[in-house]
Amino acid sequence: MTFRSKTTVRLTILHARQADCIHEPSPEILSRTGVVVQNQEVMSLFTGAGGAVDGVRVRIPGHLVANAVETAPASITVHDRAGATMFLQEGPSYFGTSSDCLSVIDPETGQHRDGTKSDVARITKLCDGLENIDFCMSMGIASDASRVPIYVHQFDAMVRNTGKPIIFTAQGAADIKISSIWR
């Protein structure tokens, strides 16, 4: 099964020339200003590829940026657990939720508060029932879960409440290895 493509809906935020205006200075900005990297494994990858490291800041040479753009795939295939596929590429538009909102409005009290794992589950279940939502991301932070595997708790809440494709965040490879037990 393939997800229905929303070819009648095309979301265009920037036209090609506008996107080019943003991209053109990006190699210079990345090589001069750089980015802060707080993961040692990623820092090592940048160092090995020729990035200049200064503390936690990595300055990325223009040739690495150009190589990344040139070697990026034209399409990425995303599957749900039933085997349906979405092809992320130029053309079709798919719609989903955002990720990692720090707080929620409590549906019972109307009060603004930190999100919980049950909020992530509840919102995921809602998204699962909405036919115009094609994929789910964690709409909250499971602040009541232990801090070390917080993203694992969010993944758990999502996988138990939707069959749609899940796009999730993780703090590192260990979170992904733990999350893979739900496959």
WOPELIN-V771286 format. One record per residue. N is the residue number from 1. RES is the residue in three letters. OMEGA is omega in whole degrees, 0 to 359 (* if undefined). Layout:
n = (N;N)
res = (RES;RES)
omega = (OMEGA;OMEGA)
This chain:
n = (1;2;3;4;5;6;7;8;9;10;11;12;13;14;15;16;17;18;19;20;21;22;23;24;25;26;27;28;29;30;31;32;33;34;35;36;37;38;39;40;41;42;43;44;45;46;47;48;49;50;51;52;53;54;55;56;57;58;59;60;61;62;63;64;65;66;67;68;69;70;71;72;73;74;75;76;77;78;79;80;81;82;83;84;85;86;87;88;89;90;91;92;93;94;95;96;97;98;99;100;101;102;103;104;105;106;107;108;109;110;111;112;113;114;115;116;117;118;119;120;121;122;123;124;125;126;127;128;129;130;131;132;133;134;135;136;137;138;139;140;141;142;143;144;145;146;147;148;149;150;151;152;153;154;155;156;157;158;159;160;161;162;163;164;165;166;167;168;169;170;171;172;173;174;175;176;177;178;179;180;181;182;183)
res = (MET;THR;PHE;ARG;SER;LYS;THR;THR;VAL;ARG;LEU;THR;ILE;LEU;HIS;ALA;ARG;GLN;ALA;ASP;CYS;ILE;HIS;GLU;PRO;SER;PRO;GLU;ILE;LEU;SER;ARG;THR;GLY;VAL;VAL;VAL;GLN;ASN;GLN;GLU;VAL;MET;SER;LEU;PHE;THR;GLY;ALA;GLY;GLY;ALA;VAL;ASP;GLY;VAL;ARG;VAL;ARG;ILE;PRO;GLY;HIS;LEU;VAL;ALA;ASN;ALA;VAL;GLU;THR;ALA;PRO;ALA;SER;ILE;THR;VAL;HIS;ASP;ARG;ALA;GLY;ALA;THR;MET;PHE;LEU;GLN;GLU;GLY;PRO;SER;TYR;PHE;GLY;THR;SER;SER;ASP;CYS;LEU;SER;VAL;ILE;ASP;PRO;GLU;THR;GLY;GLN;HIS;ARG;ASP;GLY;THR;LYS;SER;ASP;VAL;ALA;ARG;ILE;THR;LYS;LEU;CYS;ASP;GLY;LEU;GLU;ASN;ILE;ASP;PHE;CYS;MET;SER;MET;GLY;ILE;ALA;SER;ASP;ALA;SER;ARG;VAL;PRO;ILE;TYR;VAL;HIS;GLN;PHE;ASP;ALA;MET;VAL;ARG;ASN;THR;GLY;LYS;PRO;ILE;ILE;PHE;THR;ALA;GLN;GLY;ALA;ALA;ASP;ILE;LYS;ILE;SER;SER;ILE;TRP;ARG)
omega = (176;176;177;180;178;183;177;178;178;181;178;179;179;172;185;181;178;178;177;179;178;184;185;179;186;178;179;179;181;180;182;184;179;179;176;179;183;179;185;180;178;178;179;178;178;180;180;181;177;176;178;184;176;184;178;180;177;174;189;181;182;181;176;177;180;179;179;179;182;184;178;180;178;182;174;180;178;182;166;184;178;178;176;184;169;177;179;184;178;178;186;176;175;185;179;182;176;188;165;174;186;183;181;167;183;183;180;187;184;182;175;181;175;177;179;177;179;174;178;180;182;181;178;179;177;180;179;181;181;186;179;174;186;181;182;168;181;181;180;174;179;187;179;178;177;187;184;181;186;180;177;177;179;178;179;180;180;185;179;187;175;172;180;176;180;173;186;177;178;180;180;183;181;178;181;178;178;181;184;178;181;182;*)
